[in-house]
């Protein structure tokens, strides 16, 4: 990911209020920042995680059915002598 793209995404998260930024004034490195999820950001991340997990469960179930279909099909071909 390019630096410009990363900055664009971080600014969008800040604008939406999903992330807040705090710099460490006592640090000798003035470029050190902490990016923290806000409560809204945590809720959004949790929702995205739930959606991702539901998608992965659907993919798993579809693969399981496909594997079973292929197993039955291959057994049928084997019995036919192919």
N, C-alpha and C positions, 0 to 999 in steps of 0.2 A: 504494500500500500504506500502510495506516495505521501510525503509530508503534507502537501496541500489537501489531499483527500482526508487524511487524518484530522487536520485542523478543521475542515469543513464539517466532518461528522461530530467532533467534540463541540464545536460552536452550536450545532443544531441541538445536541443533547442539553447543552447549557440553556439555550433559548426555551426549550420545552420544559425546563425545570427538572429534568431527570438526573442531572449531575450538577454538583457544585464544586467550585475550585477554591483552593486555599493555598497561598504560598507560605513558605516557612521563612519568616523574617529573620530568624536567628541563624539561619544556615549561611555558611560561607559561599555556597553555590546559589546565587540568586535566581537560577533557572529551575530550581526544584519546586514542584507544585504537587499538591495532593488532589486527585479527582475522586470525589466521594459521591456515591449514589444517594440521592435524596429519598425520603420515604416513597414518593411517587415513582422514582426510578426503581426502587426495590420492588414495588408492586408491578410495574411494567415488566421488569425482568422475570418475576415469578410467573406472570401471565404468558410471556414468550416461552418460558421453560415448559409450562403446562401444554401449550400448543405444540411445541416441538416433540414432547414426549408422546402426545396423542398421535402425531404424524408417524413417529417411529413405531408405535404399537400397530398402527394400521399397516405400515410397510412390512413389519414382522409377520403379521397374520396373513397378508397376501403372499409373502414368500413361502410361508408354511403350507398354504393351500397349493401353490404352484409345485412345490417339492413333492407333496403327496400325489398330485395329479400326474407328475412325471414318473413317480415310482410305480403307480398303478399302470400307466401306459407302458412303461418298460417291462413290467412283469407280463403284461398281455402280449407284447412282442416276443418276449423270451419263450412263452408257452406256445406261440404260433411257430416257433423255430426260425425266426428272422434274425 
